[in-house]
Amino acid sequence: MTRGEFALFQALVLSEAGIWLADAKQALLVTRLTRRVRELGLPSFRSYHEFVEAHRDAELPRMLDLVCTNETHFFREAQHWDLLESAVFPRWEAEAAAGLRPHHIRAWCAACSTGEEPFSLAMVLHRRFAAQGWSVDVLASDLSTRVLAAAMEATWPVQRASEIPPPLLRRYMLRGTGSQEGRMRATRQLRALVRFERVNLSRAPLPVQGPFDLLLCRNVLIYFRPDDKLAVIRRLLPHLAPAGLLLLGHAESLQATDLDIVTVAPTVYQRPSHAARAATGREADPQ
């Protein structure tokens, strides 16, 4: 891949997905695209770029699938799960008991990859809320059609079981047999809580219907340039309910002071409630 060919893909990925491929990513891009170029029998990466442009509907999503990084784990970012269990969930329960909120929770995993994150969320929400009669809705979205298809299968290598707390593993995962030996799958009741959509976070308007009590956009912003990161956040915030929480990845933070959110913990942000706005304009407390 020449420097000029890399620049073509650099510009295309930026314009279509908002993802910035730094110059140091050229070798990685070669690794991810080489097989597809050979499959098509094309003589060069420039020829593949021309092919993508000529077959945008079919090939552009496939090319973006190859480019995107989709590393994920069950119950990633342990401090987030601790905060939800110790502070956020008890507050929701107290508010519902006092008639201050409905017995309904909506959550959105905005970069769900192969499904470990939304199904981690579905496990804790089902155990704590849905099993007690609450309505729970988890939206899982991603740019990649390939990982969305995998997430919808809700099936993973059984080695991933070590990432799931044993009580949740026993309750919500089924061990495969026969042709599914070495695999595990989420139970039917858990799969019923999660729905899937393809969403490109770099394009406005976002095709989702809020508001959401929880919005997880973790380990995504690291692939965007600074101005584009803020643009993504500004697209997400209108979909967050008053007092709703936005959770980012451990290497991500928000510095802009004009955003209508407050920091409640490292990489955890809250949209002020109507009551907090009226009282102070910027006050919010997850507890």
N, C-alpha and C positions, 0 to 999 in steps of 0.2 A: 504494500500500500504506500503510495507516494504521499508527500505532504499535502499536495493539492487534492488528492482523493479523500484524505482524512478530513480536510476542510469542508468538502462537500457534505459528508455525513455529519460532521460537527454542526453545520448550519441547519441541516434537515432535522436532526434530532432536537435541536434547540427550538426550532419553529413549530414542530409538531407535538413535542412532549414537554417543552420547557426545561429539559435536562441539558446541563452544560457538560460536554466532554472535554475536560482539560487536555492539553497537549500530551500529558503523561499517559493518557488513556489510549493512545494510538495502538500500542501492542495488544491491549485488551480487545479493542474493536476488531483487529485482524483475527484474533482467536475466535471471536464470536460470530463473525460473518463468513469466514473462509469456507466452512462446510456448505453453507447455502449457495455461495458463488459456484462451488464445484457441482452441486446438485443441478443447478440450472445450466451448466456447461458454458458459463460466461468466461471471457478471456481476462477480465480485469475487474477491480473494484469500481472503477468508473463506469464500466458497462452495467454492473449491478445497480449503481445509483440511477442510471438511466432507466433500468428495468423497474425499479421501485417507483420512479416518477411516472412511468407509462402505465403502471398497474397499481395505482394508489389504493383502491378499495381493497384489493386482496393482499398485496405485498407489503404495503406500509405497516399495517398492524403486525405482520409477521416479522418484519425487520425490527420494529420496536420491541417485540417480544425477545428477540435475540440480544438486543442491546441492554435491556433493563436488568439490574441486579435484584434478585429476589430472595436474599437470605432472610430467614425468619426462624422463630422458635416458639414453642408453647411457653406462656407465662414469662415472656421476655420483659426486661425492665422491672425487676422485683419490687422496687420502691413504689411503683405505680399500683401494683396489686395490693401492697400493704396499706397504702393510703385509701384505696377504695374500700377495703374491708374494715379498716379501723375508724374512718371518719365519714366518708361519703355515704356509704350504704346505711349506717345508723341514722344519719341526718335525713335521708329519704324516708326511712321507716317512720321516724318521728313526725316528719311533715305530713305523711299520709295519715297517720293516726290522729293528727290534729285537724285533718280536713284541709290542709294547705296545698296538697298536690294529689293528683289522681294515682291510683294503683297501676301505673303504666310507665314503662321505661323504654326509651328509644336510644339506640347507640349506633354509631357509624365508625367502622374501621376503614379509613380512606385510602389505605394501601395494603390490602389484605394478603397479597402474595398467595401462597398455596394454602392459606386458611388457618394456620395455627393461631394467629392473633384473634380473629373473630370467634373461633370456637373456644379459645381460652375464656373470652368474655362471656360467651353463651353458657359455659359451665358454671361460672360463679353467679351469673344472673339467674340461671334456672334454679340452682340450689338455694339461693337466698330469697328470690322473689317469685319466679314462675311457679315453683313448687308450693308457694303459699297463696296462689290464686292471682298474682299480679300478671298483667299482660306485658310481654317482653318482645321487642323487635330489634334485631341486629342486622344492619345493612353492611355488607362487605363489598368493597369496590377495589378495582385496580385498573391500571392502564393496559396491562398485558392480558390478552385473551387466553393465552396458554396457561398462565397460573390461575386465572379465574376458573378455567375448566377443571384444573386439578383441585382447587378449593371446593368446588361444587361436589366433587366425588367424596370429600370428607374422609379420605383414606390416606394413611401415612405408614412409613416403615415402623415396625413395632419397636425399633430402637429409640424412637422419639418418646416412648412411654416414660422414660426416666425424667423427662422434663415436666411431667404432670404430677401434682400431689396425689399420693396413693388413693385417698378417699374419692377424689374426682375421677381418677383413672378407672377404678372399679365400677363407679356408677355410670360413667358416660362413654366408655370405650369398649368396643367389642373386638376380641381377638379373632383374626381370620383363620380359617381352616381350608384344607384342600388347596385349590388354586390360589387362595388368598393367604396361605401360610406365610408368616413373617410380616403380615400387615395388620393394621388395626383401623377400625372405622367408628366414627361417632354414631351414637344411638339415634334412632329415628326421632325421638322426642327432642333431641338436641338439634338435629338437622332442621327440624321444623321451625326453629327460632331464627335461622339465618337465611337471608336472601341476598342475591348477588346482582351487581350491575357493573358494566364497564364505564369508568369515569376517568376522564383526562383532566387532572387538576390544573393544567395550564390553560384551559379554555373556559371562558365565561359565556353564558351562565352555566353553573354546575347543574347537571340534570338530576337533582335529588330533591326530595321534599322533606324539609325539616318541620319543626325544630327537633334537635337531638339533645338529650341530657348528657351524653358522653360523645366526644369526637376524638378518635385516636388517629393521629397523623404522624406516626413515629418512624424515624430513620428514612424520611423522604426528602425533607428540605435540604439535606446535605448534598443533594444532586443538583440543586438550583443555585443560580447566582444570587447575590444579596437582594437586589431589587425584585427579582422574580420570586424569592422566598416570601417577601412581604406581600406580593401580589396574590400568592396562593393563600396566605393567611386571611387576607381581606376577602377573598372569595368564600372561604370556609366560615368565617364568623357569623354571617347572617343566618347560617343554618344551625347555630348553637342557641339553645333555649336560654332564657334568663336564668342565671345561676348555673348554667351548664358548664362542663369542664372540657378543656382542650388539652390533650396529652401529646407531647412531642417526644422525640428520642433523646437519649442521654447526651448526645453530642450536639443537640440543637437548643437554641434559646432565642428569645425575641427581645430586641433592644428598642424597637420603635415605641415612643411614648404616646403616639396618637392613636394606638389601637385601643378599642373599647374592651379591654380585658385587664385583669390584675393577676399578679403572680401569687400563687398560694403555696407552692412548693417548687423545688427545682424541676424545670420542664413541665410544670402543671400550671395551667392558666384558667381563670374563671371569668365568665361574662357576668357583670353585675346584675343582680336581680332588680326588678322594678322598685322594690322597697328600698334597696340599698342606694339606687340612683336618687330616689326622692330625698333620702336622708343625708347623703354625703356626696353623691355624684360618682364616687369611685370605690366604694367600700364593698368588700365581699369576703366571706369566710366559709370554707368548705365544711367546717365543723359546727 
